[in-house]
Amino acid sequence: MGSLVLLLTIWGQRVFSQNARDTNLVQFSGVVMTSDTDTLIPLPFVNIQVVGSPRGTYTDFDGFFSIVAAKGDTIGFSAVGFKRVDYVIPDTLHTDRYTIYQLLPKDTLMLPETVVYPWPSREHFRLEFLALDTETQLDKNIIESLSKKNINRMLVLLPVDADEVAKAYFKEQQKKLYYAGQVPSPIDPMAWIRFFKAWKAGKFKKKK
């Protein structure tokens, strides 16, 4: 009888502890927008992360997001070209659902003026192009950084968080939109180095 009472007590404590943890969770959702004059515009692919944890998500094409978080958590909103905003979920909520409309202000970055001058002639361009020095320390660093051994080492050592996952997804979506209806043409820096060496060696000269 004593063992049965002990088991019921332990089971009751576990149920109470589980319910206490569950009541602290909230389905946090909303829409992220920015303002253009007097109009509110939804922001797609905004990075949303629970600060201090690897959990996060991103907004869809209409700016909507939804994530499970705890009351009192700080949620970070960030996107390229916009200022980062942190929002703290109130810890006094009496419901398990909470919705907000988050506004991200634009982050204006003024770049210095760049003046582009044309080459005086095709002959000047040819001379400068052939005089390019590709045997530099930068080339060696590129070769070492892109080596299979170094990439595998970084895959093992570097952690992946929610912010990185969201950025990778955004890049894939951007690539699909950029090459829509076209064949992608990736630029391989190693191929350029081999091209310069072959050009200097005269391998592209017409054979008589």
C-alpha positions as CSV (number, residue, x, y, z in Angstrom):
1,M,0.0,0.0,0.0
2,G,2.9,2.3,0.9
3,S,4.5,1.7,-2.5
4,L,1.3,2.5,-4.3
5,V,1.0,5.8,-2.5
6,L,4.6,6.7,-3.3
7,L,4.1,5.9,-7.0
8,L,0.9,8.0,-7.1
9,T,2.7,10.9,-5.4
10,I,5.6,10.8,-7.9
11,W,3.2,10.6,-10.8
12,G,1.2,13.6,-9.5
13,Q,4.4,15.6,-9.1
14,R,5.4,14.9,-12.7
15,V,2.0,15.8,-14.0
16,F,2.0,19.0,-12.0
17,S,5.5,19.9,-13.2
18,Q,4.6,19.1,-16.8
19,N,1.5,21.3,-16.6
20,A,3.5,24.1,-15.1
21,R,6.0,24.0,-18.0
22,D,3.2,23.8,-20.5
23,T,1.4,26.9,-19.1
24,N,4.5,28.9,-19.5
25,L,4.6,28.3,-23.3
26,V,2.8,30.5,-25.8
27,Q,2.1,30.4,-29.5
28,F,3.7,33.7,-30.6
29,S,2.6,34.9,-34.0
30,G,2.1,38.0,-36.0
31,V,3.0,40.1,-39.0
32,V,6.3,42.0,-39.6
33,M,5.8,45.2,-41.6
34,T,7.7,48.4,-42.7
35,S,6.3,51.8,-43.6
36,D,6.7,53.4,-47.0
37,T,5.4,57.0,-46.5
38,D,1.8,56.3,-45.3
39,T,1.6,52.7,-46.4
40,L,2.4,49.6,-44.3
41,I,4.1,46.9,-46.4
42,P,4.6,43.3,-45.2
43,L,8.2,42.1,-45.0
44,P,9.0,38.6,-46.2
45,F,11.9,36.4,-45.0
46,V,12.6,38.4,-41.8
47,N,14.9,36.5,-39.4
48,I,13.1,35.7,-36.1
49,Q,15.1,34.2,-33.3
50,V,14.6,33.5,-29.6
51,V,17.5,35.4,-28.1
52,G,19.8,33.1,-26.1
53,S,18.6,29.9,-27.8
54,P,19.1,28.2,-31.2
55,R,15.4,28.3,-32.0
56,G,14.0,30.6,-34.6
57,T,12.0,31.0,-37.8
58,Y,11.3,33.5,-40.6
59,T,8.4,35.3,-42.1
60,D,6.6,34.1,-45.2
61,F,6.0,36.1,-48.3
62,D,3.1,38.0,-46.6
63,G,5.2,38.8,-43.5
64,F,3.5,36.3,-41.3
65,F,5.3,34.2,-38.7
66,S,4.5,31.8,-35.9
67,I,6.8,30.2,-33.3
68,V,6.4,28.5,-29.9
69,A,8.2,30.5,-27.2
70,A,8.0,31.0,-23.4
71,K,6.5,33.9,-21.6
72,G,9.3,36.5,-20.9
73,D,11.4,35.4,-23.8
74,T,13.1,38.1,-26.0
75,I,12.4,37.7,-29.7
76,G,14.8,39.3,-32.2
77,F,13.6,40.6,-35.6
78,S,16.3,41.3,-38.2
79,A,16.5,41.8,-42.0
80,V,19.0,43.2,-44.4
81,G,18.4,46.9,-44.9
82,F,16.4,47.3,-41.6
83,K,17.2,48.0,-38.0
84,R,17.1,45.1,-35.6
85,V,14.2,45.1,-33.1
86,D,13.9,43.1,-29.9
87,Y,10.5,42.3,-28.4
88,V,9.9,40.8,-25.0
89,I,6.9,38.6,-24.6
90,P,5.0,39.7,-21.5
91,D,5.4,37.2,-18.6
92,T,1.9,38.2,-17.2
93,L,-0.1,36.6,-20.0
94,H,-3.1,34.5,-19.0
95,T,-3.4,32.8,-22.4
96,D,-1.3,30.5,-24.5
97,R,-1.7,32.6,-27.7
98,Y,-0.2,36.0,-28.4
99,T,-0.2,38.0,-31.6
100,I,1.6,41.3,-32.5
101,Y,2.2,43.6,-35.5
102,Q,5.9,44.3,-35.5
103,L,7.2,47.4,-37.4
104,L,10.9,47.3,-38.6
105,P,12.4,50.8,-39.4
106,K,14.6,51.1,-42.5
107,D,18.3,51.3,-41.9
108,T,19.7,53.8,-44.5
109,L,23.3,53.3,-45.3
110,M,25.1,56.1,-47.3
111,L,27.9,54.8,-49.4
112,P,30.8,57.0,-50.6
113,E,30.6,58.2,-54.2
114,T,32.4,56.0,-56.8
115,V,33.6,57.3,-60.1
116,V,34.2,54.8,-62.9
117,Y,36.6,55.8,-65.7
118,P,36.8,54.0,-69.0
119,W,40.0,52.5,-70.4
120,P,41.7,54.9,-72.9
121,S,41.8,52.2,-75.5
122,R,41.5,48.5,-76.1
123,E,45.3,48.2,-76.3
124,H,45.7,49.7,-72.8
125,F,43.2,47.2,-71.5
126,R,44.9,44.3,-73.1
127,L,48.3,45.3,-71.6
128,E,46.9,45.8,-68.1
129,F,44.9,42.5,-68.3
130,L,48.0,40.5,-69.3
131,A,50.0,42.2,-66.6
132,L,47.7,41.0,-63.8
133,D,49.6,39.2,-61.1
134,T,47.6,36.2,-59.8
135,E,50.5,34.6,-58.0
136,T,49.7,36.4,-54.7
137,Q,49.1,35.4,-51.1
138,L,45.4,36.1,-51.7
139,D,45.3,33.3,-54.3
140,K,46.9,30.9,-51.9
141,N,44.4,31.8,-49.2
142,I,41.5,31.2,-51.5
143,I,42.9,27.8,-52.5
144,E,43.4,26.8,-48.9
145,S,40.0,28.1,-47.8
146,L,38.1,26.3,-50.5
147,S,40.0,23.0,-50.0
148,K,37.8,20.0,-49.2
149,K,39.7,19.3,-46.0
150,N,39.1,22.9,-44.7
151,I,35.4,22.9,-45.7
152,N,34.8,19.5,-44.0
153,R,36.5,20.8,-40.8
154,M,34.3,23.9,-40.7
155,L,31.2,21.8,-41.2
156,V,32.1,19.8,-38.1
157,L,33.3,22.7,-35.9
158,L,31.0,25.5,-36.8
159,P,27.5,25.3,-35.1
160,V,24.3,26.1,-37.1
161,D,21.7,28.3,-35.4
162,A,18.2,29.4,-36.5
163,D,19.5,32.7,-37.9
164,E,21.9,30.9,-40.2
165,V,19.2,28.5,-41.4
166,A,16.9,31.4,-42.2
167,K,19.6,33.2,-44.1
168,A,20.4,30.1,-46.1
169,Y,16.8,29.7,-47.0
170,F,16.6,33.3,-48.0
171,K,19.6,33.0,-50.3
172,E,18.1,30.0,-52.0
173,Q,14.9,31.8,-52.6
174,Q,16.8,34.9,-53.9
175,K,18.8,32.7,-56.2
176,K,15.7,31.1,-57.7
177,L,14.1,34.5,-58.3
178,Y,17.4,35.9,-59.8
179,Y,17.8,33.0,-62.2
180,A,14.1,32.6,-63.0
181,G,13.8,31.3,-66.6
182,Q,17.6,31.3,-67.0
183,V,20.5,28.9,-66.6
184,P,22.6,29.7,-63.5
185,S,26.2,30.6,-64.2
186,P,28.2,30.3,-61.0
187,I,31.7,32.0,-60.9
188,D,34.5,29.8,-59.8
189,P,37.5,31.8,-58.5
190,M,39.8,28.8,-59.2
191,A,38.6,28.7,-62.8
192,W,39.6,32.4,-63.2
193,I,43.1,31.7,-61.8
194,R,43.6,28.8,-64.3
195,F,42.3,31.0,-67.1
196,F,44.8,33.8,-66.3
197,K,47.7,31.3,-66.2
198,A,46.6,29.8,-69.5
199,W,46.2,33.2,-71.1
200,K,49.8,34.2,-70.0
201,A,51.1,31.0,-71.2
202,G,49.7,31.7,-74.7
203,K,47.4,28.7,-74.8
204,F,44.7,30.8,-76.4
205,K,46.8,32.0,-79.4
206,K,45.7,30.8,-82.8
207,K,47.8,28.1,-84.3
208,K,49.3,28.8,-87.7
